[in-house]
Amino acid sequence: MSRKHHATQTHGRQQKKAEFQAAPAKSSDKRKYAVLVGLIVVLGAVAGYLILGGGRSEGVPKANARTINAPGQDVQIPLSEVGDGKAKFFNYTLANNQEISFFVVKSSDGIMRAAFNACDVCYEKRLGYHQEGDDMVCNKCGQHFPSNRVNEVKGGCNPAPLERTVEGDHLVIKANDLRQGAFYF
């Protein structure tokens, strides 16, 4: 074997040995990158959950709202169902299958109040409100609105008022009034 051939073989072995020893470092870098990407994804999901109002104990998920399938008909809700001071959420389906979300609450001053589950500012996010004590709270911006101001104050982030009347032992909301709020949803 010539010296030149032996030197080439030795150099080739050294190069392969160096590549082999570098391979674990590349693999380790890939694992670190994968862990970092996974951590970013998890943190992003948690942040999104918190920003979108997740985890609130008094929030009312859409699934817990009572659905009213009476297109074109007025809504009649027994006062006994909404008289405990806790906001009750409802979904009303219009004739075109569009769903209108609203809530009813007996305020601290004893008045039955109703509002769309939306406001003039945050409605595009379709996050609505939840109740904390005697306040209705915007799920997007976190502003608090005392229950006795629902239907009294309009505009801004206040719950959009919904006309209602008490007739006997029912709270009545006209179908036409519900249709008027369709643009919120």
N, C-alpha and C positions, 0 to 999 in steps of 0.2 A: 504494500500500500504506500502510495507516495505521500510525502509530507503535505502536499497541497490538498489531496483528497482527504487525508486525516484531519487537517485543519478545517476543511469545509464541513466534514461530518461533526466535528466538535462544535463548531459555530452553530450548525443546524440544531444540535441537541440543546445547546445553551439557549437558543432562541425559543425552542419548543418548551423547555423548562420554564423560561420566563413567562411565556404565554399561559402555560398551565397554572403557574402561581398567581398570575394576574386574574385569571378567570373567576376565582372565588370573590375577589374584590368587586368585579363587575356584577356578579350575582348578588352580593351584599348591597351594592348600590341600587339594584333593581328592587330588592325587598324594601329598602328604606323608602324609595320613591313610591312603591305600592302602598306602604303603610301611611305615608304622608297624604297621598291622594285619598285613601279611605278615611283618614281623620278629617280631611277637609269636607268630604261628602257628608259625613255624620254631623259635623258641626253646622254645616249649611242646612241640613234637614232640621236640626234642633232649633236653629235661629228662625227658620221659616215657620215652624210650628208655634214658637212663642210670638213672633210678629203677627201672625194671622189669628191670634187670640186663643190658641190652644192651651189646654191645661187649666182653664178657669173653672173653678168648682161650681159657680152659679150660672155659667153660660148655658144656653139652651141650644144643643145641636139641632140642625134642621130636621134630623130624623125624629126628634122628640116633639116637634111641632105637630099639632093636630091638623090634619088635612080636611078641608071642606070642599067636597065636589058637588057644587050646586051652581054651575055656570048660569049667569043671568038672574039668579035668585038672591034675595037679601039674606044676610047671615043673621041667625038668631041664636045667641049663646045664653044658656041659663045663667042667671046671676050667681047661683050657688056654685058654679064651676070657676068663677073668676073673682069671688069676693074675699079672698083670703090675704090680699095684699101682695101676692106673688105674681109676677108677670107670667101670663100664659101666651104662648106663641101659636099662631095659626098660619096655614097656607091655604089660600083660596085660588081655585083654578078657574080662569076665565074661559069663555067659549072657544077661544083660539088656543087653548091648552097652556097659556102663559100662567105662571104661578105668581101670585101676589102674597108677600109675607107681611104679617102685621102682629102686633101684640096688644093685649088688653091687661090693664092693671087697675086695681082699686087703690087710689093714692092715699097718702097719709091723712088727707082731709076728708076721706070717705067718698070721693067722687070716682065713678067708673070712667076710665080714660082709655083711649085707643089711639094707636099711631102705627104708621107703616114702619116696618123693621128696616128703615133706611132714613137717610137725611140728605139735604141738598148738597153737602160737601163730599161725603164719603160713599155715596150710594153705588158708584161704579165698581167699588171693591166687593160689594154684596156681602159684607160681613155683619151688618146689623148691630144689635145691642144685646147686652145681658144685664141682669139685675144684681146689684150689690147693695144689700140692705134696702133703703128706701130710694136709691138712685138707679136710674137706667144709665148704663155706661156704653159708650161707643166702642165696638170691638176693634176699630181701626186706630183711632187717635187717643182713646182712653178717657175722653172728657166725661164728666159726671153730670147728670141732669136729674134733679129731684122729681119724684113721681108727681108731685102736685103742680109741676110746671108743664107736664105733658099735655098737649092740646092748647096750652096757654101761650107758649113761646114758639114762634115759627122761624124758619131760616137757619142758616149756619149749620152747625152739627146737631142741632136739636132734633129729636125724633119728629119726622114729618107728620103733622096732625091728620087724623082720620075722623071724620064726622061719625057720631054715634048717638043713639038715643036709648033711654030706658023705657021699655013698654011692658008694664006689668012686672013679671019676674024674669024678663029677658033683656039682654043688651042687643040692640038691633043696629046693624051696619048695612046700609043700602049698597046693592050691587053696583050702582052707578058711581058711588063714592070710591069703591074699591077699584073700578076701572080707571078712575082719574089718576091713580097712583101707578099705573102700569109702566110709565117711563122709568121709574126707579128700579125696575126689575127686568 
